């Protein structure tokens, strides 16, 4: 007798025997059966209606038996030795359903069936059968059967469109094929499979309650159409091929993805369709059509979740992942398909650049959607678009372009923007981050081509970088295009009238251009005061003609007189002597006079004619009011006469004695 350790290393299978003893009944069992279970098993173990043995030794019957949480596999033999015709022996194996997870080839179970020889030899059936566990490891291969029309007929009957019994040529046919097909099924489908290999007549086959039943002799009405078809559909082709030879990849696919389908037999064909598509067999569904079919086959969210997750993650049918995600985002919206994992969504990158247009089309849609999936897809696709040919690739995808420009405004720094229409270009400018460095690049590229509206958009949206670049361009050269931009710039004086901007000016001609376009002593210029102009004078080299230089100098002195501000002293030191000398010589241009005279003090009609005096008086007053350095006042001119006149002007003003004395003491 086997010890405990030996028993635990074996798989236990209970069994029972049915036969004739004053009627067909249960004769022996290793498992105590209640009356209802015994009655049901007895009924199914008796001779099948219309069954004929012919030259065969018997037939098989298999069905789930939920009352015992077992699967019943029965072998029925004729019992001609019994006194009554039609008697049979039936050995029933009551298999725990967990066995279907481990046993690869279910035809092994056929070896366990034993026909009794006499009624007094029943002790075998009263003991459980123990199957050594190592037997499972040794029998991992499968029973192979040749691909023939009969096999096609069985598949089409079980999973296709055919119905009714399968015709056979003689009793005992197709047993190998039935066990091979049963072994191919995944565990849950295996334990729900109802079949019988009895060769029943037409009436008996019609009355049979099983999924698979056989008929003999065949009749014309029982012959399934698939028996004669010439073209085998892809799903049927892969199913039949899997039975005939290794490596049985379909079987592994079915076991992996059939474990959590809702419909068992109803899911076999769809799974085979998907597997056939993965092999690219002739006639298989592909792309969007296949994805729509999958959503129809497994419509519920919790139907085939393992398969669906692998599809959206690109692990199964990787070439269809883009179609799956497109369907999920645009039609399914999470009703049937789950969201892809982080690793799955990253596989989208594998489609670039071969499927660039499809990816961009998906991103174009995703940009308008408010979901995590849409955000992930957008991020992946936009991250793949190369800057080198961004405009060419995204030409037909305006939303993609906009989103890319928002995140990477430097893409605007490209010659391709010269081909954009006004509306598109200004839109891209407006959606860019305010005051981004790309403003400098836009000035360079658009300087000679942009109209006033575009120039205004650029300068307004990128004030620091665009204005600085415009100043830099002005430092290098002068042109009609540049002057147009300056005209636009000076419409918004605040953009340029700051020390930070104007300190970049390197030519006095640029200062003159700005002053002229700003309206010289306009309210905005007066409000800004002298500080921006003094900052510009720090680095600016004089490149103006004498008259234009006088105009600029008169303007700056006028600004220093009123309203004044920081840097007033530098302006007087730089321009007083020059402008005063030109006034005394009556050479000051009319435009300079027009700027200066209104700022000079009114000293009465008898002395107002003396512009030089009025300038000296205004200068002295500015020094007094701003408490400027007396030594600076004393050094405004080296001409003795002018110094004497300056001292006299200072003495006429309250507090002017300090400045007059500084000249006399120098």
Secondary structure, 3 states (H helix, E strand, C coil): CCCHHHHHCEEEEEEEEEEECCCEEEEEECCCCCHHHHHHHHHHHCCCCCECCCCCCEEEEEEEEHHHCEEEEEEEEECCCCCCCCCEEEEEEEEECCHHHHCCCHHHHHHHCCCCCCCCCCHHHHCCEEEEHHHHHHCCCCCCCCCCHHHHHHHHHHHCCCCCCEECCCCCCCHHHHHHHHHHCCHHHHCCCCEEEEEECHHHHHHCCCCEEEECCCCHHHCCHHHCCCCCCHHHHHHHHHHHCCCCHHHHHHHHHCCCCCCCHHHHHHHHHHHHHHHCCCCCCCHHHHHHHHHHHCCCCCCCHHHHHHHHCCCCCHHHHHHHHHHHHHHHCCCCCCCCCHHHHHHHHHHCCCCHHHHHHHHHHHCCCCCHHHHHHHHHHHHHCCHHHHHHHCCCCHHHHHHHHHHCHHHHCCHHHHHCCHHHHHHHHHHCCCCCCHHHHHHHHHCCCCCHHHHHHHHHHCHHHHHHHHHHHHHHCCCHHHHHHHHHHHHHHHHCCCHHHHCCCCEHHHHHHHHHHHCCCCHHHHHHCCHHHHHHHHHCECCCCHHHHHHHHHHHHHHHHCCCCCCHHHHHHHHHHHHHHHHHCCCCCHHHHHHHHCCCCCCCCCCCCCHHHHHHHHHHHHHHHCCCCHHHHHCCCCCHHHHHHHHHHHHCCCCCHHHHHHHHHC
